[in-house]
Amino acid sequence: MKSEARSRRTQRRLIDRNRSGHCSIRRGCNVIELPRSTYYYRSTAMSVGLNDARLVELIEVSHDEFHGYGYRRVT
C-alpha cells in the first residue's frame, strides 16, 4: 500500500513538473492514466496528531477573536 501511495505521489509530481501553460491537469492525468481525484487527494494524516486539548485551545482562540461567531459554527 505504501508503495502505491509513493507511486501516486510520484505521478502527481510528474504532472506538476511537466505541465506547461498549455496543458491542463485533466489532460496530464489522462495521459498517465491517473484519476483526477487522486491528483487532488491530500491525506488527512497530519491532523491525526491534533489532540483534544490543542483542539479546545484553537477553538477558544478562534472564539475570542471572532466574538460574533455563533456556537453552532464553533462546535
The first five atom37 places (N, CA, C, CB, O) and aatype in JSON, in Angstrom:
{
  "aatype": [12, 11, 15, 6, 0, 1, 15, 1, 1, 16, 5, 1, 1, 10, 9, 3, 1, 2, 1, 15, 7, 8, 4, 15, 9, 1, 1, 7, 4, 2, 19, 9, 6, 10, 14, 1, 15, 16, 18, 18, 18, 1, 15, 16, 0, 12, 15, 19, 7, 10, 2, 3, 0, 1, 10, 19, 6, 10, 9, 6, 19, 15, 8, 3, 6, 13, 8, 7, 18, 7, 18, 1, 1, 19, 16],
  "atom_mask": [
    [1, 1, 1, 1, 1],
    [1, 1, 1, 1, 1],
    [1, 1, 1, 1, 1],
    [1, 1, 1, 1, 1],
    [1, 1, 1, 1, 1],
    [1, 1, 1, 1, 1],
    [1, 1, 1, 1, 1],
    [1, 1, 1, 1, 1],
    [1, 1, 1, 1, 1],
    [1, 1, 1, 1, 1],
    [1, 1, 1, 1, 1],
    [1, 1, 1, 1, 1],
    [1, 1, 1, 1, 1],
    [1, 1, 1, 1, 1],
    [1, 1, 1, 1, 1],
    [1, 1, 1, 1, 1],
    [1, 1, 1, 1, 1],
    [1, 1, 1, 1, 1],
    [1, 1, 1, 1, 1],
    [1, 1, 1, 1, 1],
    [1, 1, 1, 0, 1],
    [1, 1, 1, 1, 1],
    [1, 1, 1, 1, 1],
    [1, 1, 1, 1, 1],
    [1, 1, 1, 1, 1],
    [1, 1, 1, 1, 1],
    [1, 1, 1, 1, 1],
    [1, 1, 1, 0, 1],
    [1, 1, 1, 1, 1],
    [1, 1, 1, 1, 1],
    [1, 1, 1, 1, 1],
    [1, 1, 1, 1, 1],
    [1, 1, 1, 1, 1],
    [1, 1, 1, 1, 1],
    [1, 1, 1, 1, 1],
    [1, 1, 1, 1, 1],
    [1, 1, 1, 1, 1],
    [1, 1, 1, 1, 1],
    [1, 1, 1, 1, 1],
    [1, 1, 1, 1, 1],
    [1, 1, 1, 1, 1],
    [1, 1, 1, 1, 1],
    [1, 1, 1, 1, 1],
    [1, 1, 1, 1, 1],
    [1, 1, 1, 1, 1],
    [1, 1, 1, 1, 1],
    [1, 1, 1, 1, 1],
    [1, 1, 1, 1, 1],
    [1, 1, 1, 0, 1],
    [1, 1, 1, 1, 1],
    [1, 1, 1, 1, 1],
    [1, 1, 1, 1, 1],
    [1, 1, 1, 1, 1],
    [1, 1, 1, 1, 1],
    [1, 1, 1, 1, 1],
    [1, 1, 1, 1, 1],
    [1, 1, 1, 1, 1],
    [1, 1, 1, 1, 1],
    [1, 1, 1, 1, 1],
    [1, 1, 1, 1, 1],
    [1, 1, 1, 1, 1],
    [1, 1, 1, 1, 1],
    [1, 1, 1, 1, 1],
    [1, 1, 1, 1, 1],
    [1, 1, 1, 1, 1],
    [1, 1, 1, 1, 1],
    [1, 1, 1, 1, 1],
    [1, 1, 1, 0, 1],
    [1, 1, 1, 1, 1],
    [1, 1, 1, 0, 1],
    [1, 1, 1, 1, 1],
    [1, 1, 1, 1, 1],
    [1, 1, 1, 1, 1],
    [1, 1, 1, 1, 1],
    [1, 1, 1, 1, 1]
  ],
  "atom_positions": [
    [[0.83, -1.2, 0.0], [0.0, 0.0, 0.0], [0.87, 1.26, 0.0], [-0.94, 0.0, 1.21], [0.56, 2.22, -0.71]],
    [[1.94, 1.27, 0.79], [2.8, 2.45, 0.83], [3.47, 2.69, -0.51], [3.85, 2.3, 1.93], [3.65, 3.84, -0.92]],
    [[3.85, 1.62, -1.2], [4.49, 1.81, -2.5], [3.5, 2.39, -3.5], [5.05, 0.47, -3.02], [3.89, 3.16, -4.38]],
    [[2.22, 2.02, -3.37], [1.21, 2.59, -4.25], [1.05, 4.08, -3.98], [-0.14, 1.86, -4.07], [0.93, 4.88, -4.91]],
    [[1.04, 4.46, -2.69], [0.93, 5.88, -2.33], [2.15, 6.64, -2.83], [0.78, 6.05, -0.81], [2.03, 7.77, -3.32]],
    [[3.32, 6.03, -2.72], [4.54, 6.67, -3.21], [4.47, 6.84, -4.72], [5.79, 5.85, -2.81], [4.88, 7.86, -5.26]],
    [[3.95, 5.82, -5.39], [3.81, 5.87, -6.84], [2.86, 7.0, -7.24], [3.3, 4.53, -7.38], [3.13, 7.73, -8.2]],
    [[1.76, 7.15, -6.53], [0.79, 8.21, -6.83], [1.42, 9.58, -6.6], [-0.48, 8.06, -5.96], [1.22, 10.51, -7.39]],
    [[2.19, 9.7, -5.52], [2.88, 10.96, -5.23], [3.83, 11.29, -6.37], [3.64, 10.87, -3.88], [3.93, 12.45, -6.79]],
    [[4.54, 10.29, -6.85], [5.47, 10.48, -7.96], [4.72, 10.92, -9.21], [6.25, 9.18, -8.24], [5.19, 11.79, -9.94]],
    [[3.56, 10.33, -9.46], [2.76, 10.71, -10.62], [2.29, 12.16, -10.51], [1.56, 9.78, -10.78], [2.29, 12.9, -11.49]],
    [[1.87, 12.56, -9.3], [1.45, 13.96, -9.1], [2.59, 14.92, -9.4], [0.95, 14.18, -7.67], [2.41, 15.93, -10.07]],
    [[3.78, 14.58, -8.9], [4.95, 15.43, -9.15], [5.27, 15.49, -10.64], [6.18, 14.92, -8.38], [5.63, 16.54, -11.17]],
    [[5.12, 14.36, -11.31], [5.39, 14.29, -12.75], [4.47, 15.26, -13.5], [5.19, 12.85, -13.28], [4.92, 15.99, -14.38]],
    [[3.2, 15.26, -13.15], [2.25, 16.17, -13.8], [2.63, 17.62, -13.49], [0.8, 15.87, -13.32], [2.64, 18.46, -14.39]],
    [[2.94, 17.91, -12.24], [3.29, 19.28, -11.86], [4.53, 19.78, -12.59], [3.52, 19.37, -10.35], [4.55, 20.91, -13.07]],
    [[5.54, 18.94, -12.68], [6.8, 19.36, -13.32], [6.67, 19.55, -14.82], [7.88, 18.34, -13.04], [7.25, 20.49, -15.37]],
    [[5.92, 18.69, -15.48], [5.87, 18.7, -16.94], [4.68, 19.44, -17.52], [5.86, 17.31, -17.44], [4.48, 19.45, -18.73]],
    [[3.93, 20.04, -16.67], [2.76, 20.79, -17.13], [3.19, 22.16, -17.62], [1.71, 20.92, -16.0], [3.81, 22.92, -16.87]],
    [[2.89, 22.48, -18.82], [3.18, 23.82, -19.33], [1.91, 24.66, -19.23], [3.7, 23.76, -20.81], [0.88, 24.18, -18.75]],
    [[1.99, 25.87, -19.66], [0.82, 26.73, -19.62], [-0.3, 26.26, -20.54], [0.0, 0.0, 0.0], [-1.44, 26.7, -20.4]],
    [[0.02, 25.37, -21.47], [-0.96, 24.9, -22.44], [-1.6, 23.58, -22.07], [-0.31, 24.78, -23.79], [-2.58, 23.17, -22.69]],
    [[-1.05, 22.91, -21.08], [-1.54, 21.58, -20.71], [-2.3, 21.67, -19.38], [-0.37, 20.55, -20.6], [-1.78, 22.21, -18.4]],
    [[-3.5, 21.16, -19.36], [-4.3, 21.19, -18.14], [-3.99, 19.97, -17.28], [-5.81, 21.25, -18.48], [-3.38, 19.0, -17.73]],
    [[-4.42, 20.04, -16.05], [-4.25, 18.92, -15.14], [-5.07, 17.74, -15.65], [-4.68, 19.3, -13.69], [-4.63, 16.59, -15.55]],
    [[-6.24, 18.01, -16.19], [-7.08, 16.95, -16.73], [-6.35, 16.18, -17.83], [-8.39, 17.54, -17.29], [-6.35, 14.95, -17.84]],
    [[-5.73, 16.91, -18.72], [-5.01, 16.25, -19.82], [-3.8, 15.45, -19.3], [-4.54, 17.29, -20.85], [-3.56, 14.33, -19.74]],
    [[-3.06, 16.04, -18.36], [-1.92, 15.33, -17.77], [-2.35, 14.05, -17.09], [0.0, 0.0, 0.0], [-1.68, 13.02, -17.21]],
    [[-3.46, 14.1, -16.37], [-3.97, 12.89, -15.71], [-4.41, 11.85, -16.74], [-5.16, 13.25, -14.79], [-4.18, 10.65, -16.55]],
    [[-5.04, 12.3, -17.81], [-5.45, 11.36, -18.86], [-4.25, 10.68, -19.51], [-6.27, 12.08, -19.92], [-4.29, 9.49, -19.8]],
    [[-3.18, 11.44, -19.73], [-2.0, 10.9, -20.39], [-1.36, 9.78, -19.57], [-0.99, 12.0, -20.65], [-0.98, 8.75, -20.12]],
    [[-1.25, 9.98, -18.25], [-0.6, 8.95, -17.44], [-1.61, 8.05, -16.73], [0.32, 9.59, -16.42], [-1.25, 7.27, -15.85]],
    [[-2.88, 8.18, -17.12], [-3.96, 7.34, -16.61], [-4.07, 7.42, -15.08], [-3.76, 5.9, -17.04], [-4.13, 6.4, -14.4]],
    [[-4.08, 8.63, -14.59], [-4.23, 8.9, -13.16], [-5.56, 9.61, -12.97], [-3.04, 9.77, -12.61], [-5.79, 10.65, -13.58]],
    [[-6.44, 9.07, -12.13], [-7.71, 9.76, -11.89], [-7.46, 11.15, -11.3], [-8.6, 8.93, -10.95], [-6.59, 11.32, -10.45]],
    [[-8.23, 12.14, -11.75], [-8.04, 13.49, -11.23], [-8.29, 13.55, -9.73], [-8.96, 14.46, -11.94], [-7.64, 14.33, -9.02]],
    [[-9.22, 12.75, -9.24], [-9.48, 12.75, -7.8], [-8.23, 12.32, -7.03], [-10.66, 11.83, -7.45], [-7.99, 12.8, -5.92]],
    [[-7.45, 11.42, -7.61], [-6.2, 11.0, -6.98], [-5.18, 12.12, -7.03], [-5.65, 9.75, -7.66], [-4.42, 12.3, -6.08]],
    [[-5.16, 12.87, -8.1], [-4.24, 14.0, -8.21], [-4.53, 15.03, -7.11], [-4.35, 14.66, -9.6], [-3.6, 15.54, -6.49]],
    [[-5.8, 15.32, -6.88], [-6.18, 16.35, -5.91], [-6.23, 15.85, -4.48], [-7.51, 16.92, -6.28], [-6.32, 16.65, -3.56]],
    [[-6.18, 14.54, -4.27], [-6.28, 13.96, -2.93], [-5.12, 14.41, -2.06], [-6.32, 12.44, -3.01], [-3.96, 14.37, -2.48]],
    [[-5.43, 14.82, -0.85], [-4.41, 15.15, 0.14], [-4.75, 14.4, 1.41], [-4.33, 16.71, 0.39], [-5.87, 14.48, 1.91]],
    [[-3.81, 13.67, 1.92], [-4.02, 12.85, 3.1], [-4.34, 13.71, 4.32], [-2.79, 11.98, 3.38], [-3.82, 14.82, 4.45]],
    [[-5.18, 13.19, 5.19], [-5.51, 13.89, 6.42], [-4.68, 13.36, 7.58], [-7.0, 13.75, 6.74], [-4.99, 13.64, 8.74]],
    [[-3.64, 12.6, 7.3], [-2.81, 12.01, 8.34], [-2.17, 13.06, 9.23], [-1.74, 11.14, 7.72], [-1.88, 12.77, 10.4]],
    [[-1.93, 14.25, 8.74], [-1.3, 15.29, 9.53], [-2.2, 15.74, 10.68], [-0.94, 16.48, 8.65], [-1.69, 16.12, 11.73]],
    [[-3.5, 15.71, 10.5], [-4.42, 16.16, 11.54], [-4.58, 15.14, 12.66], [-5.76, 16.47, 10.95], [-5.16, 15.46, 13.7]],
    [[-4.09, 13.93, 12.47], [-4.21, 12.9, 13.49], [-3.45, 13.31, 14.76], [-3.67, 11.57, 12.96], [-3.88, 12.96, 15.86]],
    [[-2.35, 14.02, 14.63], [-1.56, 14.44, 15.77], [-2.22, 15.51, 16.63], [0.0, 0.0, 0.0], [-1.66, 15.9, 17.65]],
    [[-3.38, 16.0, 16.25], [-4.07, 17.05, 16.98], [-4.86, 16.42, 18.12], [-5.01, 17.86, 16.04], [-5.82, 15.68, 17.88]],
    [[-4.46, 16.69, 19.36], [-5.18, 16.11, 20.5], [-6.33, 17.03, 20.91], [-4.22, 15.87, 21.69], [-6.45, 18.15, 20.43]],
    [[-7.16, 16.53, 21.8], [-8.35, 17.28, 22.21], [-8.01, 18.59, 22.9], [-9.2, 16.43, 23.13], [-8.67, 19.61, 22.67]],
    [[-6.98, 18.58, 23.73], [-6.6, 19.8, 24.45], [-6.18, 20.89, 23.47], [-5.46, 19.51, 25.45], [-6.55, 22.05, 23.63]],
    [[-5.41, 20.53, 22.46], [-4.97, 21.5, 21.45], [-6.17, 22.0, 20.64], [-3.89, 20.88, 20.51], [-6.24, 23.18, 20.3]],
    [[-7.09, 21.11, 20.34], [-8.28, 21.49, 19.58], [-9.12, 22.49, 20.37], [-9.12, 20.24, 19.24], [-9.59, 23.49, 19.82]],
    [[-9.31, 22.24, 21.66], [-10.07, 23.16, 22.51], [-9.39, 24.52, 22.56], [-10.23, 22.58, 23.94], [-10.04, 25.56, 22.51]],
    [[-8.06, 24.49, 22.65], [-7.29, 25.74, 22.67], [-7.51, 26.53, 21.39], [-5.8, 25.45, 22.87], [-7.71, 27.75, 21.43]],
    [[-7.46, 25.86, 20.26], [-7.67, 26.53, 18.97], [-9.09, 27.1, 18.85], [-7.39, 25.57, 17.82], [-9.29, 28.18, 18.31]],
    [[-10.06, 26.35, 19.35], [-11.45, 26.82, 19.32], [-11.61, 28.07, 20.19], [-12.43, 25.69, 19.8], [-12.28, 29.02, 19.8]],
    [[-11.0, 28.05, 21.38], [-11.09, 29.21, 22.27], [-10.45, 30.44, 21.66], [-10.43, 28.9, 23.61], [-11.0, 31.54, 21.76]],
    [[-9.3, 30.28, 21.03], [-8.64, 31.41, 20.38], [-9.53, 31.97, 19.27], [-7.26, 30.99, 19.8], [-9.68, 33.18, 19.13]],
    [[-10.11, 31.07, 18.5], [-10.99, 31.48, 17.41], [-12.21, 32.22, 17.96], [-11.43, 30.26, 16.58], [-12.62, 33.24, 17.41]],
    [[-12.78, 31.7, 19.04], [-13.96, 32.32, 19.64], [-13.62, 33.69, 20.21], [-14.54, 31.42, 20.73], [-14.42, 34.62, 20.1]],
    [[-12.45, 33.83, 20.82], [-12.04, 35.13, 21.37], [-11.82, 36.15, 20.27], [-10.76, 34.98, 22.2], [-12.1, 37.34, 20.44]],
    [[-11.31, 35.7, 19.15], [-11.02, 36.6, 18.04], [-12.28, 37.06, 17.31], [-10.08, 35.92, 17.06], [-12.37, 38.21, 16.88]],
    [[-13.25, 36.16, 17.19], [-14.5, 36.46, 16.48], [-15.66, 36.33, 17.45], [-14.69, 35.5, 15.25], [-16.26, 35.26, 17.56]],
    [[-15.97, 37.42, 18.17], [-17.0, 37.38, 19.22], [-18.38, 37.02, 18.67], [-17.07, 38.72, 19.92], [-19.16, 36.35, 19.35]],
    [[-18.67, 37.44, 17.47], [-19.99, 37.19, 16.91], [-20.15, 35.82, 16.27], [0.0, 0.0, 0.0], [-21.21, 35.5, 15.74]],
    [[-19.1, 35.02, 16.33], [-19.16, 33.69, 15.72], [-20.07, 32.8, 16.56], [-17.72, 33.07, 15.59], [-19.82, 32.62, 17.75]],
    [[-21.11, 32.26, 15.97], [-22.11, 31.5, 16.7], [-21.61, 30.18, 17.22], [0.0, 0.0, 0.0], [-20.64, 29.62, 16.7]],
    [[-22.29, 29.67, 18.25], [-21.86, 28.42, 18.85], [-22.0, 27.24, 17.9], [-22.67, 28.15, 20.1], [-21.25, 26.26, 18.0]],
    [[-22.94, 27.33, 16.97], [-23.11, 26.23, 16.02], [-21.88, 26.09, 15.13], [-24.37, 26.45, 15.16], [-21.43, 24.98, 14.85]],
    [[-21.34, 27.21, 14.69], [-20.14, 27.16, 13.86], [-18.93, 26.74, 14.66], [-19.89, 28.5, 13.21], [-18.06, 26.03, 14.15]],
    [[-18.86, 27.17, 15.91], [-17.73, 26.81, 16.75], [-17.73, 25.3, 17.02], [-17.77, 27.6, 18.07], [-16.67, 24.67, 17.01]],
    [[-18.9, 24.73, 17.26], [-18.94, 23.3, 17.53], [-18.78, 22.54, 16.25], [-20.25, 22.91, 18.22], [-18.79, 21.31, 16.26]]
  ]
}
